């Protein structure tokens, strides 16, 4: 290439925007990872092939203008909304999407991918492939000029997109491995050298001799300089020369798998074994298996517009990191023993920990230091801590108590007698101290120790918690229930009967006039005056266990075995109310295990004595755990600062999927069943998003979908519709950022007004002709009147018979599903009176059956295979049904069975037999392919309550069966569940708008869940 042409193309290549695509399209992130926070304190989520990734090796990550995260893997490209992956492979795109090793999003928001064969672009719902005219050119880097020209680092040099092909533009014939736009410069990483292209031409910088054969595959610019990642190690450009990075000897000789600068100027450096972070101040953080995973092998990194950091691993799939609200203090912070039993706040605001082997003091500046060694204590385990009004620290151990003051320990002689007992709680009452132990309740006054209440050896003597209501008046939590102490008398309050024989773990004040008591396994008690209201998982609590709680900013925080959850104080019911109903849903903010919505997963929380938690002066809650102390920053629990973007992803009409939905969609009359998929894009906590939707022209109000991201409508009448969906984050209202889809559903030919009018006119004309003929016959031949009347009467009778037969055929066809030959829902509507008449048919059960993941059959094997599966299922159900029962196709992959003369338990057994038979059946999808399917079944019975007329509507039974089906799908599919009448159903009008939700009716014992247990046992859940 001549120098003049090279110079002109250089000027073209270097006209870049002053900011990258992220700044132009999305703006700077709403927040980024806090660079001062330690890596192991970040919230970390992980997805792999079991969660929907097409393959476990994640090579590159980007985000489009809508907000979707795009992932390139070895097998295919995937799009992610935070909950589900949509895979784009050769089967559904028609092109090769494997081995996408680099990605970029252009200024229009379209994602690009570089592969071994060229470049791929996703736009307007489809993928397009672009290759070099001279053959395959592997694309290893992508950039964009300010006029929108895309540049690609390829094995044949730097190319640009011209039309539908890649053509050489710079460094023709020279292998180029990476591109980086840096202000007005374009940096190109090549084999053995780095090239800078600007308006002055090309400047080259050679790698050191030991790396002359290495390709610069990664480039990143931080405030500290330009960094180069190669197969021979990490290098940097300094003073016009390339030299080893000098951060760590291992980085100078190991292959740099990834380089990424986040918006806080952290440089993330990935090698096969270790992930590194170079902080803006120059500190290098080595993130090994103790903080992350073993051999993390990070190949790609990306920061989305919410500030989440995404990492792609060769072996571990996809990771997402964001600032958590929990800090852990453990061995690395100075604790000699990470098993923490107790925590307290000293009079100066400092934090003190009681561990399994000592007492330690902690400060943010100095970390943890030993305050009292275990050898100085009656027992090494500092089980309980308490600061009195004289600033003395009482240390209750697993065997005895000691007082620490002024750097010295003391043990009054009277307290030595407590050495046989575990000290669980200490409360100051004027000049007295109440001490709860495993051997009873004791009052320490002056130098005298007296026991109050039960003697050692019984459950009520094992004291776990104390709450001072007034001088000389205590609420006492024991391992056998609640007690009340006034003076020297301990009694059992009548209002505490619900907690008798239950272990009371903590008693404390929630707000003025409201006290709470937590239990080991029996829920939460709210106490006001002489009344106590008990809340359990039946009322929506995440767990019946709790160790401790605190109130911060009008939120109740409760910690237990499963983690920490919170609930607004305004959502708590009044203890004087008739029924314990929460006015909101508890939100998990710290989960001990699993993937709870909206929570940070971390090991928490211990049992122990009363000092399990404390609130510091900054509003943080400290909890104890077996792997250190945890500080939950309640005020840091935040979600997206903007409402999530709501997207309608597509509409399924019958067997056809409309993935690219136009502004106005016109649907033919082939089907009346509609499925609409939608999503919300917010990655801080995608599982906490809640949706509601409305079909204008059909729905009278918004439908609450919860976390479900699909809407289903069956047997819609023809008409014009507009579907709208909105999303909300925890503790927020539904936002105005709604997605909408308008569509027309065409009528069938016989439903058109013109056809009906023409038939009516034709009928009138026919009648007129017949009348005129008869009149003519009357006047023409009076003598033939009798014969003529007889003849015409016979002709009319035959015509009527033919018309009756035609009507029967039409009625049969309208009541029959054309695909399976089964009756349809019109049959049920027309024959409901006979099918559900309890005096004639007795009791009946409705079994609503839905094939699990049927969409995958159509997607993978085609809709013809899906139709074959439905036909085979219909035959199987007819074969399995009893004589006299009815099998109907309800719509799509849903089937309804009307089973007569059965009780609820028998119906659920039938459902289980059907489910097992279907799961074992081999469905034929093609000539040589068989499929195994599972199903979900919801069951209810009719009549729900024979003694009451207002619950004898069979449609209510169908709604309960549908609710049971939905619950089975929520619980993971491939199961059956019944929803039947409870003891209080007769008191409730289910047809009323005020009847309440299913969960509320279950809570009121108006309905009961019915679960199968084993082969012949059932379990009823009230």
RALINSUL-V148874 format. One record per residue. N is the residue number from 1. PSI is psi in whole degrees, -180 to 180 (999 if undefined). Layout:
N/PSI + N/PSI
This chain:
1/129 + 2/158 + 3/-37 + 4/-45 + 5/-41 + 6/-44 + 7/-41 + 8/-43 + 9/-30 + 10/-44 + 11/-36 + 12/-46 + 13/-27 + 14/8 + 15/77 + 16/157 + 17/152 + 18/-22 + 19/159 + 20/-179 + 21/-37 + 22/-41 + 23/-36 + 24/-42 + 25/-45 + 26/-14 + 27/176 + 28/156 + 29/148 + 30/-36 + 31/161 + 32/172 + 33/136 + 34/114 + 35/-19 + 36/-13 + 37/146 + 38/148 + 39/-41 + 40/-8 + 41/-9 + 42/151 + 43/131 + 44/123 + 45/152 + 46/137 + 47/145 + 48/-163 + 49/-26 + 50/-22 + 51/0 + 52/-8 + 53/140 + 54/-23 + 55/153 + 56/-21 + 57/109 + 58/120 + 59/-32 + 60/156 + 61/140 + 62/179 + 63/134 + 64/-180 + 65/-32 + 66/-35 + 67/-5 + 68/144 + 69/131 + 70/136 + 71/125 + 72/126 + 73/178 + 74/-30 + 75/-33 + 76/178 + 77/141 + 78/150 + 79/138 + 80/132 + 81/10 + 82/-19 + 83/-44 + 84/149 + 85/138 + 86/120 + 87/134 + 88/108 + 89/-172 + 90/-30 + 91/-38 + 92/-3 + 93/-24 + 94/3 + 95/167 + 96/115 + 97/17 + 98/160 + 99/47 + 100/101 + 101/-13 + 102/150 + 103/160 + 104/145 + 105/123 + 106/178 + 107/-20 + 108/-2 + 109/11 + 110/131 + 111/140 + 112/151 + 113/140 + 114/130 + 115/-179 + 116/-12 + 117/-9 + 118/-146 + 119/148 + 120/144 + 121/138 + 122/122 + 123/140 + 124/37 + 125/4 + 126/157 + 127/143 + 128/143 + 129/140 + 130/128 + 131/164 + 132/143 + 133/-26 + 134/0 + 135/-167 + 136/135 + 137/113 + 138/127 + 139/122 + 140/-1 + 141/147 + 142/139 + 143/174 + 144/136 + 145/171 + 146/-13 + 147/10 + 148/5 + 149/128 + 150/131 + 151/143 + 152/129 + 153/119 + 154/175 + 155/-10 + 156/14 + 157/-171 + 158/127 + 159/164 + 160/162 + 161/120 + 162/110 + 163/-122 + 164/23 + 165/160 + 166/134 + 167/150 + 168/143 + 169/-32 + 170/149 + 171/46 + 172/132 + 173/-8 + 174/124 + 175/125 + 176/130 + 177/-17 + 178/157 + 179/145 + 180/122 + 181/129 + 182/92 + 183/-122 + 184/4 + 185/149 + 186/119 + 187/134 + 188/119 + 189/129 + 190/-178 + 191/115 + 192/-4 + 193/163 + 194/132 + 195/132 + 196/128 + 197/123 + 198/-169 + 199/-19 + 200/-9 + 201/-149 + 202/127 + 203/133 + 204/143 + 205/125 + 206/144 + 207/155 + 208/161 + 209/-38 + 210/-8 + 211/21 + 212/-24 + 213/3 + 214/149 + 215/135 + 216/97 + 217/-12 + 218/135 + 219/139 + 220/140 + 221/125 + 222/177 + 223/-23 + 224/-5 + 225/-174 + 226/127 + 227/142 + 228/124 + 229/129 + 230/175 + 231/-10 + 232/10 + 233/-176 + 234/133 + 235/167 + 236/154 + 237/119 + 238/125 + 239/41 + 240/7 + 241/147 + 242/129 + 243/161 + 244/149 + 245/-36 + 246/12 + 247/-39 + 248/134 + 249/-32 + 250/-36 + 251/-26 + 252/-10 + 253/-10 + 254/152 + 255/132 + 256/110 + 257/-28 + 258/151 + 259/131 + 260/131 + 261/124 + 262/180 + 263/-10 + 264/10 + 265/22 + 266/137 + 267/116 + 268/126 + 269/119 + 270/132 + 271/175 + 272/-37 + 273/-35 + 274/146 + 275/134 + 276/153 + 277/122 + 278/110 + 279/161 + 280/-29 + 281/-1 + 282/-3 + 283/131 + 284/123 + 285/125 + 286/119 + 287/96 + 288/-161 + 289/-22 + 290/-30 + 291/-19 + 292/-114 + 293/160 + 294/135 + 295/62 + 296/-37 + 297/61 + 298/120 + 299/-24 + 300/148 + 301/149 + 302/143 + 303/120 + 304/180 + 305/-8 + 306/-2 + 307/8 + 308/142 + 309/123 + 310/134 + 311/134 + 312/127 + 313/147 + 314/-32 + 315/-17 + 316/5 + 317/-141 + 318/134 + 319/149 + 320/131 + 321/140 + 322/161 + 323/125 + 324/-176 + 325/20 + 326/133 + 327/134 + 328/134 + 329/118 + 330/-153 + 331/-39 + 332/-16 + 333/8 + 334/-10 + 335/127 + 336/-21 + 337/119 + 338/-9 + 339/102 + 340/125 + 341/-37 + 342/158 + 343/142 + 344/160 + 345/126 + 346/170 + 347/-18 + 348/7 + 349/-2 + 350/166 + 351/136 + 352/135 + 353/139 + 354/116 + 355/-174 + 356/-7 + 357/2 + 358/-174 + 359/132 + 360/146 + 361/147 + 362/141 + 363/153 + 364/-30 + 365/-42 + 366/-7 + 367/-153 + 368/143 + 369/149 + 370/132 + 371/-44 + 372/126 + 373/156 + 374/-28 + 375/-19 + 376/-10 + 377/156 + 378/-31 + 379/139 + 380/-25 + 381/112 + 382/89 + 383/-31 + 384/144 + 385/141 + 386/126 + 387/126 + 388/-178 + 389/-16 + 390/14 + 391/21 + 392/142 + 393/117 + 394/125 + 395/110 + 396/126 + 397/-177 + 398/-8 + 399/81 + 400/173 + 401/150 + 402/154 + 403/131 + 404/125 + 405/134 + 406/31 + 407/5 + 408/154 + 409/145 + 410/151 + 411/95 + 412/143 + 413/-38 + 414/-31 + 415/-16 + 416/-28 + 417/-11 + 418/1 + 419/-29 + 420/-10 + 421/152 + 422/132 + 423/119 + 424/-26 + 425/144 + 426/133 + 427/136 + 428/132 + 429/84 + 430/-119 + 431/-1 + 432/158 + 433/127 + 434/130 + 435/116 + 436/127 + 437/176 + 438/-7 + 439/17 + 440/178 + 441/131 + 442/145 + 443/124 + 444/114 + 445/118 + 446/-116 + 447/16 + 448/140 + 449/123 + 450/142 + 451/140 + 452/128 + 453/-151 + 454/151 + 455/159 + 456/146 + 457/-14 + 458/161 + 459/-39 + 460/-9 + 461/-12 + 462/99 + 463/128 + 464/-28 + 465/148 + 466/142 + 467/122 + 468/108 + 469/-38 + 470/164 + 471/126 + 472/6 + 473/118 + 474/141 + 475/131 + 476/125 + 477/120 + 478/180 + 479/4 + 480/20 + 481/-173 + 482/144 + 483/160 + 484/131 + 485/126 + 486/116 + 487/-119 + 488/10 + 489/128 + 490/126 + 491/169 + 492/111 + 493/144 + 494/-33 + 495/-12 + 496/13 + 497/-33 + 498/-23 + 499/11 + 500/137 + 501/15 + 502/149 + 503/122 + 504/117 + 505/-30 + 506/143 + 507/134 + 508/175 + 509/129 + 510/-50 + 511/175 + 512/126 + 513/0 + 514/120 + 515/147 + 516/149 + 517/128 + 518/158 + 519/169 + 520/-40 + 521/17 + 522/16 + 523/-166 + 524/130 + 525/131 + 526/124 + 527/128 + 528/117 + 529/-124 + 530/27 + 531/145 + 532/131 + 533/130 + 534/128 + 535/136 + 536/-171 + 537/-23 + 538/-26 + 539/5 + 540/3 + 541/145 + 542/-27 + 543/154 + 544/-5 + 545/143 + 546/144 + 547/-37 + 548/169 + 549/161 + 550/158 + 551/125 + 552/127 + 553/50 + 554/25 + 555/135 + 556/121 + 557/124 + 558/129 + 559/141 + 560/-162 + 561/-37 + 562/-6 + 563/-149 + 564/130 + 565/161 + 566/158 + 567/134 + 568/140 + 569/-34 + 570/-15 + 571/-9 + 572/137 + 573/157 + 574/131 + 575/-21 + 576/-3 + 577/158 + 578/-33 + 579/139 + 580/93 + 581/123 + 582/140 + 583/20 + 584/176 + 585/131 + 586/148 + 587/120 + 588/125 + 589/-13 + 590/115 + 591/135 + 592/-25 + 593/168 + 594/-166 + 595/66 + 596/148 + 597/137 + 598/22 + 599/157 + 600/128 + 601/121 + 602/155 + 603/116 + 604/150 + 605/158 + 606/160 + 607/-136 + 608/-153 + 609/-164 + 610/-26 + 611/51 + 612/-19 + 613/161 + 614/151 + 615/126 + 616/180 + 617/-19 + 618/6 + 619/11 + 620/146 + 621/124 + 622/132 + 623/155 + 624/150 + 625/170 + 626/-7 + 627/38 + 628/180 + 629/146 + 630/138 + 631/116 + 632/115 + 633/94 + 634/-33 + 635/-7 + 636/-2 + 637/95 + 638/161 + 639/-157 + 640/142 + 641/0 + 642/153 + 643/147 + 644/148 + 645/127 + 646/131 + 647/133 + 648/114 + 649/-24 + 650/171 + 651/134 + 652/122 + 653/108 + 654/-118 + 655/4 + 656/135 + 657/126 + 658/93 + 659/-37 + 660/99 + 661/122 + 662/175 + 663/-36 + 664/115 + 665/131 + 666/123 + 667/137 + 668/-175 + 669/14 + 670/-27 + 671/154 + 672/10 + 673/130 + 674/133 + 675/130 + 676/125 + 677/136 + 678/170 + 679/169 + 680/137 + 681/98 + 682/113 + 683/-5 + 684/-41 + 685/74 + 686/-30 + 687/-14 + 688/-6 + 689/140 + 690/145 + 691/150 + 692/152 + 693/166 + 694/135 + 695/98 + 696/132 + 697/-6 + 698/-54 + 699/138 + 700/-17 + 701/174 + 702/141 + 703/123 + 704/117 + 705/-7 + 706/-132 + 707/-4 + 708/140 + 709/35 + 710/150 + 711/142 + 712/133 + 713/133 + 714/145 + 715/46 + 716/138 + 717/159 + 718/151 + 719/-176 + 720/129 + 721/157 + 722/116 + 723/131 + 724/143 + 725/140 + 726/158 + 727/157 + 728/154 + 729/168 + 730/135 + 731/25 + 732/160 + 733/166 + 734/135 + 735/169 + 736/-10 + 737/77 + 738/155 + 739/144 + 740/151 + 741/123 + 742/139 + 743/153 + 744/133 + 745/113 + 746/146 + 747/158 + 748/164 + 749/-38 + 750/-7 + 751/-6 + 752/140 + 753/-38 + 754/-39 + 755/-44 + 756/-40 + 757/-41 + 758/-40 + 759/-39 + 760/-43 + 761/-42 + 762/-41 + 763/-41 + 764/-42 + 765/-42 + 766/-43 + 767/-42 + 768/-43 + 769/-45 + 770/-41 + 771/-45 + 772/-40 + 773/-43 + 774/-40 + 775/-39 + 776/-41 + 777/-40 + 778/-47 + 779/-29 + 780/-38 + 781/87 + 782/-36 + 783/-23 + 784/15 + 785/-47 + 786/-45 + 787/-39 + 788/-41 + 789/-43 + 790/-43 + 791/-46 + 792/-34 + 793/-42 + 794/-43 + 795/-42 + 796/-37 + 797/-41 + 798/-41 + 799/-41 + 800/-38 + 801/-44 + 802/-40 + 803/-40 + 804/-42 + 805/-40 + 806/-40 + 807/-38 + 808/-42 + 809/-44 + 810/-42 + 811/-41 + 812/-44 + 813/-38 + 814/-21 + 815/11 + 816/135 + 817/122 + 818/-24 + 819/-50 + 820/-15 + 821/2 + 822/160 + 823/153 + 824/-172 + 825/-24 + 826/-37 + 827/-42 + 828/-41 + 829/-40 + 830/-27 + 831/14 + 832/-36 + 833/-42 + 834/-37 + 835/-35 + 836/21 + 837/107 + 838/-24 + 839/-28 + 840/-42 + 841/-9 + 842/-163 + 843/151 + 844/157 + 845/145 + 846/123 + 847/109 + 848/114 + 849/135 + 850/126 + 851/134 + 852/137 + 853/37 + 854/-29 + 855/-34 + 856/-30 + 857/-48 + 858/-42 + 859/-40 + 860/-34 + 861/-5 + 862/158 + 863/-26 + 864/-41 + 865/-39 + 866/-41 + 867/-40 + 868/-41 + 869/-42 + 870/-40 + 871/-44 + 872/-39 + 873/-40 + 874/-43 + 875/-40 + 876/-43 + 877/-39 + 878/-38 + 879/-38 + 880/-20 + 881/151 + 882/160 + 883/131 + 884/-16 + 885/163 + 886/136 + 887/124 + 888/146 + 889/118 + 890/-25 + 891/136 + 892/-127 + 893/19 + 894/136 + 895/148 + 896/130 + 897/128 + 898/108 + 899/121 + 900/155 + 901/50 + 902/153 + 903/172 + 904/-43 + 905/-40 + 906/-39 + 907/-42 + 908/-34 + 909/-42 + 910/-43 + 911/-44 + 912/-41 + 913/-41 + 914/-46 + 915/-45 + 916/-39 + 917/-40 + 918/-43 + 919/-26 + 920/-14 + 921/138 + 922/111 + 923/137 + 924/120 + 925/-19 + 926/-173 + 927/-35 + 928/12 + 929/134 + 930/152 + 931/150 + 932/127 + 933/157 + 934/165 + 935/164 + 936/138 + 937/130 + 938/137 + 939/140 + 940/170 + 941/155 + 942/135 + 943/153 + 944/-42 + 945/95 + 946/-27 + 947/-10 + 948/127 + 949/-35 + 950/-6 + 951/16 + 952/12 + 953/118 + 954/-26 + 955/-30 + 956/-40 + 957/-42 + 958/-40 + 959/-39 + 960/-39 + 961/-39 + 962/-41 + 963/-39 + 964/-41 + 965/-44 + 966/-38 + 967/-40 + 968/-43 + 969/-38 + 970/-35 + 971/6 + 972/2 + 973/-176 + 974/57 + 975/179 + 976/154 + 977/144 + 978/152 + 979/110 + 980/176 + 981/142 + 982/179 + 983/-22 + 984/13 + 985/-34 + 986/-20 + 987/-3 + 988/136 + 989/101 + 990/-25 + 991/-10 + 992/148 + 993/-18 + 994/10 + 995/-27 + 996/174 + 997/168 + 998/-45 + 999/-38 + 1000/-39 + 1001/-37 + 1002/-42 + 1003/-33 + 1004/6 + 1005/18 + 1006/-28 + 1007/155 + 1008/140 + 1009/141 + 1010/118 + 1011/141 + 1012/137 + 1013/109 + 1014/-164 + 1015/-31 + 1016/19 + 1017/149 + 1018/154 + 1019/127 + 1020/129 + 1021/119 + 1022/999
